[in-house]
Amino acid sequence: MRKYKTSDIIEVEEYPYGSKKTVCRFSLEFNPKKGFRSVKQTKNPRTDVWNKEKKSTYSDIVLMCQDLDGKIKYCHFSFYDIEKVKKFLPFLSENFNCFNATQIKYLYINLYHFLIGTLRSMVIYSGSNQDELKKIMTPCLTLAKKCVSNSSDNMFNEISKLIDCEAINATKKPDFDPFVVKRLAFERLA
């Protein structure tokens, strides 16, 4: 599978357009506040004018790929699950050159915020001990924060190696439910 840079525009000839064939452009759009989204644009074969672009919704990460059949596909990914993020970071490392400097900084910032959010949510929603969790997550948080300041280095693989999912999940309290009210206490008004 071939991966393209985020700045590439791929034109495909003989793209289906009703009963006719036309040219289709595939590209990516990046917004530092929203992320990436795929863009597709076809040319009207009757008028030879480009139609309005069709844009997807934003994702944290999108890469444009071409499979073995020659079809253009988009690989979408979001920072949501710590185990999936750990598995995805080596993929980012392998495809580091597909992104420009602004996009790499955006990825490091989102990764750092995701790791901070994971720490906080584990304490609130899983009953994890904050100090214990900080000891486990400090190495990956420190490296991610350093990468935000100096985003020219490809450190995604190293961050992935520092994320210890088993140790993080081991901090969860069994049968912890943050949404159950255990006891209500009312003061008696005199």
NUTIBA-189809 format. One line per field, with one value per residue (C-alpha): chain; x, y, z. Coordinates in nm, 2 decimals, padded with zeros to 4 digits. Example, Ala and Ser with C-alpha at 12.3 -4.5 7.8 and 13.67 -1.06 7.14 Angstrom:
BEGIN
unit	(A:A)
px	(01.23:01.37)
py	(-00.45:-00.11)
pz	(00.78:00.71)
This chain:
BEGIN
unit	(A:A:A:A:A:A:A:A:A:A:A:A:A:A:A:A:A:A:A:A:A:A:A:A:A:A:A:A:A:A:A:A:A:A:A:A:A:A:A:A:A:A:A:A:A:A:A:A:A:A:A:A:A:A:A:A:A:A:A:A:A:A:A:A:A:A:A:A:A:A:A:A:A:A:A:A:A:A:A:A:A:A:A:A:A:A:A:A:A:A:A:A:A:A:A:A:A:A:A:A:A:A:A:A:A:A:A:A:A:A:A:A:A:A:A:A:A:A:A:A:A:A:A:A:A:A:A:A:A:A:A:A:A:A:A:A:A:A:A:A:A:A:A:A:A:A:A:A:A:A:A:A:A:A:A:A:A:A:A:A:A:A:A:A:A:A:A:A:A:A:A:A:A:A:A:A:A:A:A:A:A:A:A:A:A:A:A:A:A:A)
px	(00.00:00.14:00.10:00.10:00.21:-00.07:00.01:-00.03:-00.32:-00.38:-00.57:-00.74:-00.84:-01.14:-01.33:-01.70:-01.94:-02.28:-02.26:-01.95:-01.59:-01.41:-01.11:-01.13:-00.89:-00.82:-00.65:-00.64:-00.72:-00.56:-00.68:-00.46:-00.77:-00.98:-00.75:-00.75:-01.03:-01.05:-01.14:-01.27:-01.35:-01.47:-01.47:-01.80:-01.74:-02.00:-01.88:-01.52:-01.56:-01.45:-01.75:-01.77:-01.54:-01.69:-01.53:-01.55:-01.58:-01.26:-01.05:-00.75:-00.53:-00.60:-00.36:-00.42:-00.33:-00.34:-00.41:-00.29:-00.59:-00.50:-00.79:-00.74:-00.84:-00.82:-00.68:-00.86:-00.75:-00.86:-00.69:-00.95:-00.82:-00.48:-00.42:-00.51:-00.29:00.00:-00.04:-00.09:00.22:00.47:00.26:00.30:00.67:00.70:00.50:00.66:00.77:00.41:00.34:00.47:00.62:00.29:00.10:00.37:00.35:-00.03:00.00:00.24:00.01:-00.29:-00.09:00.02:-00.33:-00.47:-00.21:-00.31:-00.68:-00.62:-00.45:-00.73:-01.01:-00.85:-00.86:-01.21:-01.39:-01.18:-01.08:-00.71:-00.46:-00.33:00.02:00.06:-00.06:00.17:00.47:00.37:00.28:00.55:00.81:00.58:00.43:00.77:00.89:00.56:00.59:00.95:00.83:00.57:00.86:01.09:00.86:01.12:01.23:01.05:00.98:00.64:00.80:00.98:00.66:00.48:00.74:00.70:00.32:00.26:-00.10:-00.10:00.03:-00.21:-00.51:-00.39:-00.45:-00.82:-01.03:-01.24:-01.62:-01.56:-01.87:-01.84:-02.20:-02.36:-02.47:-02.36:-02.53:-02.72:-02.68:-02.91:-02.86:-03.16:-03.28:-03.35)
py	(00.00:00.34:00.64:01.00:01.32:01.53:01.80:01.57:01.60:01.27:01.28:00.97:00.93:00.72:00.78:00.68:00.97:00.83:00.64:00.84:00.86:01.17:01.29:01.29:01.47:01.33:01.54:01.63:01.95:02.04:02.29:02.32:02.37:02.08:01.83:01.66:01.58:01.42:01.61:01.47:01.67:01.55:01.72:01.75:01.56:01.77:02.12:02.03:02.24:02.11:02.04:02.16:01.98:01.71:01.72:01.47:01.55:01.62:01.35:01.37:01.20:01.12:00.97:00.92:00.57:00.38:00.01:-00.27:-00.23:00.13:00.27:00.58:00.52:00.73:00.60:00.78:00.77:00.95:00.98:00.79:00.45:00.43:00.07:00.17:00.49:00.28:00.05:00.34:00.55:00.32:00.37:00.75:00.70:00.51:00.78:01.08:01.22:01.24:01.53:01.89:02.06:02.23:01.90:01.71:01.98:01.94:01.56:01.59:01.85:01.62:01.32:01.51:01.63:01.28:01.14:01.41:01.34:00.96:01.02:01.24:01.02:00.71:00.88:01.01:00.72:00.42:00.51:00.49:00.64:00.96:00.94:00.57:00.66:00.96:00.74:00.51:00.78:01.04:00.91:00.92:01.25:01.41:01.29:01.40:01.74:01.77:01.68:01.96:02.21:02.04:01.88:01.82:01.48:01.16:01.03:00.85:00.50:00.59:00.74:00.42:00.21:00.42:00.37:00.07:-00.02:-00.32:-00.11:00.17:-00.07:-00.24:00.08:00.06:-00.02:-00.33:-00.26:00.11:00.31:00.69:00.73:00.55:00.76:00.56:00.78:01.10:01.31:01.60:01.84:01.90:02.26:02.39)
pz	(00.00:-00.10:00.13:00.01:00.17:00.31:00.06:-00.25:-00.49:-00.68:-01.01:-01.13:-01.49:-01.60:-01.28:-01.30:-01.35:-01.41:-01.74:-01.84:-01.73:-01.59:-01.39:-01.01:-00.77:-00.42:-00.15:00.22:00.40:00.73:00.99:01.31:01.53:01.38:01.22:00.88:00.64:00.30:-00.02:-00.35:-00.66:-01.00:-01.34:-01.52:-01.85:-02.04:-01.94:-01.86:-01.54:-01.19:-00.96:-00.61:-00.37:-00.14:00.20:00.49:00.86:01.05:01.21:01.43:01.16:00.80:00.55:00.18:00.06:-00.27:-00.24:-00.47:-00.70:-00.76:-00.56:-00.34:00.03:00.34:00.67:00.96:01.32:01.64:01.98:02.19:02.33:02.49:02.36:02.00:02.03:02.14:01.84:01.60:01.71:01.52:01.20:01.26:01.30:00.97:00.79:00.96:00.63:00.50:00.74:00.73:01.04:01.14:01.12:01.32:01.60:01.59:01.63:01.92:02.09:02.05:02.17:02.48:02.56:02.50:02.76:03.01:02.95:02.99:03.33:03.45:03.32:03.48:03.82:03.78:03.60:03.71:04.06:03.99:04.23:04.08:04.23:04.12:03.77:03.74:03.82:03.53:03.28:03.36:03.11:02.81:02.92:02.96:02.62:02.45:02.62:02.49:02.14:02.15:02.20:01.95:01.69:01.43:01.58:01.50:01.85:01.80:01.83:02.15:02.31:02.21:02.39:02.71:02.72:02.95:02.89:03.13:03.42:03.35:03.34:03.65:03.85:03.79:04.10:04.05:04.05:04.06:03.94:03.95:03.86:04.15:04.45:04.76:05.02:05.05:05.36:05.44:05.72:05.94:05.94:06.29)
